[in-house]
Amino acid sequence: MSDLREQLKENLDEAEWDWLVPHAQRDAIIVVADGLDLLDVGEAIATDNTNSVGNWIAEQLIAKPSPEQLGNWNTDRTKRFNALIVEPYVLIQEKLAA
């Protein structure tokens, strides 16, 4: 495993929406589809892998949150996400209710 991937793995954590709001306010949140590995996406962004990132964007597998998503999350500020900081972005995936 690469050093970068190890660093990213150490930064992978859970976060409540309330903690992510400041990042949303500066337009730094990227929503990652459930089918993608958050570490794979983080590594691709960190290494400027434009082919992978471009494909994910084209397939709408990574995107800025929609106004509807933001509205829902602002209503339930305890909603939990897997989160990964890859400066200047915060990658998030919704955690499914247990």
Buried (B, 14 or more C-beta within 10 A) or exposed (E): EEEBBEEBBEEBEEBBBEBBBEBBEEEBBBBBBEEBEBBBBBBBBBEEBEEBBEEBEEEEBBBBBEEEBBEBBEEEEEBBBBBBBBEEBBBBBBBEEE
